[in-house]
Amino acid sequence: MSDRLFRAAKTVSLVALILFFLLPLVWLAVTPFSTRPGMAVSLPGVTLANFDWATAPGAWRPFVSSIVLSLGSMALIVAAGALAAFGLSRANFAGKQALLYAMLLLSSIVTGVAAMVPTYWLILRLGLTDTYTGVILVFAGGYLPTAIFILKDFMDGVPRAYEEAALVDGSTPFQVFRHVAFPLARPGVAVIALLAFINAWSNFLVPFILFTSRATDKYPLSVAIFRFQDEMGILKLGTIAAYSLAYALPVVTVYFFISKKYGFGFFGGIKG
């Protein structure tokens, strides 16, 4: 009897916990279509009026900016991170592990907010303010240590026999990386690509600071969402909910695409 009560209590607790965490998602799915949007989850009537912003001139420009910034930083992080991880995995030198942990530790201690003043000064001196290139470089520089640290573990798991066979066939080290190590490390690359995309897609501070008032047309979604206010400066909850729903869909799409196309492990084996 006591075991049944315990299992029932555990089931009820888990269901309640799941519902608690699902509530914001339910609110996000319902509020954009509500005739009276509010903080409570309710649907007194269905309307598409909250999506009127989609027909305004330049409404989709922030989407383009977000896609450019996210895909650009993702490509740079994956390419540079995979090359660096492969080099660190195959090179042997004193203090290699200490270097890896130091990179990860320093990237965690020095937060993005703390580094924004010197970062802005550097981007300003390079003449990259109000440019996509400047923002992409900052995104990549901030996430590269983590990407290298994670990808190195995947590169360590690539069988050396595959690489040795490629070298015997006359491949260069870069060809070994491109045709052997990188394809076999695709699960790790998929993880880093997804995290890099989400990091750039959701970042508010960096584009808000590096895109000055002269480049508001380059604002990504994370910054543009704050323009939905009425004449009294009050946020339009229904419009923000509709915008947030559209804001979340690309991330979900990228997640399913990457996980389906690249999220698999090693197949095959080595014959002795």
C-alpha positions as CSV (number, residue, x, y, z in Angstrom):
1,M,0.0,0.0,0.0
2,S,2.8,2.4,0.9
3,D,4.6,1.6,-2.4
4,R,1.4,2.5,-4.3
5,L,1.0,5.7,-2.5
6,F,4.6,6.6,-3.1
7,R,4.4,5.9,-6.8
8,A,1.1,7.9,-7.0
9,A,2.6,10.8,-5.2
10,K,5.7,10.7,-7.4
11,T,3.6,10.6,-10.6
12,V,1.4,13.5,-9.4
13,S,4.5,15.5,-8.5
14,L,6.2,14.9,-11.9
15,V,3.0,15.8,-13.8
16,A,2.7,19.0,-11.8
17,L,6.3,19.8,-12.5
18,I,6.0,19.2,-16.2
19,L,2.8,21.3,-16.4
20,F,4.6,24.1,-14.5
21,F,7.5,24.2,-17.1
22,L,5.1,23.8,-20.0
23,L,2.9,26.8,-18.9
24,P,5.2,29.5,-20.5
25,L,5.2,27.5,-23.8
26,V,1.4,27.2,-23.7
27,W,1.1,30.9,-23.0
28,L,3.4,31.6,-26.0
29,A,1.3,29.4,-28.3
30,V,-2.1,30.9,-27.1
31,T,-1.5,34.6,-26.5
32,P,-0.6,35.6,-30.1
33,F,-4.1,34.5,-31.2
34,S,-6.0,35.9,-28.3
35,T,-8.4,38.8,-28.6
36,R,-7.6,39.9,-25.1
37,P,-3.9,39.0,-24.4
38,G,-2.8,39.1,-20.8
39,M,-0.5,37.3,-18.4
40,A,-3.0,34.5,-17.9
41,V,-3.4,31.7,-20.3
42,S,-6.8,32.4,-21.9
43,L,-8.4,32.4,-25.3
44,P,-11.7,34.3,-25.2
45,G,-11.6,34.7,-29.0
46,V,-9.2,34.0,-31.9
47,T,-7.7,36.8,-33.9
48,L,-4.7,37.5,-36.2
49,A,-4.6,41.2,-35.4
50,N,-1.5,40.7,-33.3
51,F,0.4,39.7,-36.4
52,D,-0.3,43.1,-38.1
53,W,3.4,44.0,-37.7
54,A,4.3,41.4,-40.4
55,T,2.8,43.6,-43.1
56,A,4.5,46.8,-42.0
57,P,7.4,48.2,-44.3
58,G,10.7,46.7,-43.2
59,A,9.1,44.3,-40.8
60,W,11.2,41.3,-41.9
61,R,14.5,43.2,-42.0
62,P,15.3,42.1,-38.4
63,F,14.8,38.5,-39.4
64,V,17.3,38.9,-42.2
65,S,19.8,40.6,-39.8
66,S,19.4,37.8,-37.3
67,I,19.9,35.1,-39.9
68,V,23.0,36.8,-41.3
69,L,24.5,37.2,-37.8
70,S,23.6,33.7,-36.6
71,L,24.7,31.8,-39.7
72,G,27.9,33.9,-40.0
73,S,29.0,33.4,-36.4
74,M,28.0,29.7,-36.5
75,A,30.1,29.1,-39.7
76,L,33.1,30.9,-38.2
77,I,32.9,29.2,-34.9
78,V,32.5,25.7,-36.4
79,A,35.3,26.2,-38.9
80,A,37.8,27.8,-36.5
81,G,36.8,25.7,-33.5
82,A,37.1,22.4,-35.4
83,L,40.5,23.3,-36.9
84,A,41.8,24.4,-33.5
85,A,40.3,21.3,-31.7
86,F,41.9,19.0,-34.3
87,G,45.3,20.6,-33.9
88,L,45.2,20.5,-30.1
89,S,44.0,16.9,-30.2
90,R,46.8,15.7,-32.4
91,A,49.7,18.0,-31.1
92,N,51.6,17.0,-28.0
93,F,53.3,19.8,-26.0
94,A,53.8,20.6,-22.4
95,G,50.9,22.3,-20.7
96,K,48.3,21.3,-23.3
97,Q,45.6,20.4,-20.8
98,A,46.4,23.4,-18.7
99,L,45.9,25.6,-21.8
100,L,42.5,24.1,-22.5
101,Y,41.2,24.5,-19.0
102,A,42.6,28.0,-18.8
103,M,40.7,29.0,-22.0
104,L,37.5,27.5,-20.6
105,L,38.0,29.1,-17.2
106,L,38.8,32.5,-18.5
107,S,35.9,32.5,-20.9
108,S,33.6,31.7,-18.0
109,I,35.1,34.2,-15.5
110,V,35.2,37.2,-17.9
111,T,31.5,37.7,-18.7
112,G,30.3,39.4,-21.8
113,V,29.1,42.4,-19.9
114,A,32.5,42.9,-18.2
115,A,34.3,42.7,-21.6
116,M,32.0,45.0,-23.5
117,V,34.0,48.2,-22.9
118,P,37.3,46.9,-24.2
119,T,35.5,45.0,-27.0
120,Y,33.6,48.1,-28.1
121,W,36.9,50.1,-28.1
122,L,38.6,47.5,-30.2
123,I,35.7,47.3,-32.7
124,L,35.7,51.1,-32.9
125,R,39.4,51.3,-33.6
126,L,39.0,48.6,-36.3
127,G,36.2,50.6,-37.9
128,L,33.8,47.7,-37.6
129,T,30.9,49.4,-35.7
130,D,27.6,49.3,-37.5
131,T,28.8,46.3,-39.5
132,Y,27.7,42.7,-39.5
133,T,31.4,41.7,-39.5
134,G,32.1,43.3,-36.2
135,V,29.2,41.7,-34.4
136,I,30.0,38.3,-35.9
137,L,33.6,38.5,-34.8
138,V,32.5,39.3,-31.2
139,F,30.1,36.4,-31.2
140,A,32.8,34.1,-32.5
141,G,35.5,35.3,-30.1
142,G,33.2,34.9,-27.1
143,Y,32.1,31.3,-27.9
144,L,35.3,29.9,-29.5
145,P,36.9,28.7,-26.2
146,T,33.9,26.6,-25.3
147,A,33.6,25.3,-28.8
148,I,37.3,24.2,-28.9
149,F,37.0,22.6,-25.5
150,I,34.0,20.5,-26.5
151,L,35.2,19.6,-30.0
152,K,38.5,18.4,-28.8
153,D,36.8,15.6,-26.9
154,F,35.1,14.5,-30.2
155,M,38.4,14.8,-32.1
156,D,40.1,12.6,-29.5
157,G,37.5,9.9,-30.2
158,V,38.2,9.7,-33.9
159,P,40.1,6.4,-34.5
160,R,43.8,7.2,-35.4
161,A,43.8,4.1,-37.7
162,Y,41.6,6.0,-40.2
163,E,43.9,9.0,-40.2
164,E,47.0,6.7,-40.6
165,A,45.4,5.0,-43.5
166,A,44.7,8.3,-45.2
167,L,48.3,9.5,-44.6
168,V,49.6,6.3,-46.2
169,D,47.4,7.0,-49.2
170,G,49.2,10.4,-49.6
171,S,46.7,12.7,-47.9
172,T,47.9,15.9,-46.4
173,P,47.1,16.8,-42.7
174,F,44.4,19.2,-43.9
175,Q,42.9,16.6,-46.1
176,V,42.9,14.1,-43.2
177,F,41.0,16.7,-41.2
178,R,38.6,17.5,-43.9
179,H,37.8,14.0,-45.2
180,V,38.3,11.9,-42.0
181,A,38.3,13.7,-38.7
182,F,35.6,16.3,-39.4
183,P,33.0,13.9,-40.9
184,L,33.5,11.5,-38.0
185,A,33.1,14.3,-35.5
186,R,29.8,15.5,-36.9
187,P,27.8,14.8,-33.7
188,G,30.1,17.3,-31.9
189,V,30.0,19.7,-34.8
190,A,26.2,19.6,-34.8
191,V,26.1,20.4,-31.1
192,I,28.5,23.3,-31.5
193,A,26.6,24.6,-34.6
194,L,23.3,24.6,-32.8
195,L,24.7,26.2,-29.6
196,A,26.5,28.9,-31.7
197,F,23.4,29.6,-33.7
198,I,21.2,30.0,-30.5
199,N,23.9,32.1,-28.8
200,A,23.9,34.6,-31.7
201,W,20.2,34.5,-32.3
202,S,19.3,35.3,-28.7
203,N,22.0,37.8,-27.9
204,F,20.8,41.3,-27.1
205,L,23.7,43.2,-25.6
206,V,26.3,42.9,-28.4
207,P,24.2,44.0,-31.4
208,F,22.5,46.7,-29.3
209,I,25.9,48.3,-28.4
210,L,27.8,47.7,-31.7
211,F,24.9,48.8,-33.9
212,T,24.6,52.5,-33.1
213,S,21.6,54.8,-33.8
214,R,22.9,55.2,-37.4
215,A,22.4,51.5,-38.1
216,T,19.0,50.7,-36.6
217,D,18.0,49.0,-39.9
218,K,20.5,46.3,-39.0
219,Y,19.0,45.5,-35.6
220,P,18.3,41.8,-35.2
221,L,15.1,40.3,-33.7
222,S,16.5,40.3,-30.2
223,V,16.8,44.1,-30.3
224,A,13.9,45.0,-32.6
225,I,11.4,43.3,-30.3
226,F,11.6,46.2,-27.8
227,R,10.2,48.6,-30.3
228,F,6.6,47.3,-29.8
229,Q,5.3,50.0,-27.5
230,D,2.3,52.2,-27.6
231,E,2.3,56.0,-27.4
232,M,2.5,55.8,-23.6
233,G,5.6,53.6,-23.7
234,I,3.6,50.5,-22.6
235,L,4.6,47.2,-24.2
236,K,2.0,45.7,-26.5
237,L,1.7,42.2,-25.0
238,G,-0.2,40.6,-27.9
239,T,2.2,41.9,-30.5
240,I,5.2,40.9,-28.5
241,A,3.8,37.4,-28.0
242,A,3.2,37.1,-31.8
243,Y,6.7,38.4,-32.5
244,S,8.2,36.0,-30.0
245,L,6.4,33.1,-31.6
246,A,7.9,34.0,-35.0
247,Y,11.2,34.6,-33.2
248,A,11.3,31.1,-31.8
249,L,10.4,29.2,-34.9
250,P,13.7,29.4,-36.7
251,V,15.6,28.1,-33.7
252,V,13.3,25.1,-33.5
253,T,13.7,24.5,-37.2
254,V,17.5,24.7,-37.1
255,Y,17.4,22.3,-34.1
256,F,15.4,19.6,-35.9
257,F,17.4,20.1,-39.1
258,I,20.8,19.7,-37.5
259,S,19.7,16.8,-35.2
260,K,18.2,14.9,-38.0
261,K,20.9,15.5,-40.6
262,Y,24.1,15.4,-38.5
263,G,23.2,14.0,-35.1
264,F,24.5,10.5,-35.4
265,G,27.5,8.6,-34.2
266,F,30.2,6.5,-35.7
267,F,29.3,3.6,-37.9
268,G,31.4,0.8,-39.2
269,G,34.7,-0.3,-37.7
270,I,38.3,-1.2,-38.2
271,K,39.2,-4.6,-39.5
272,G,42.5,-6.0,-38.1
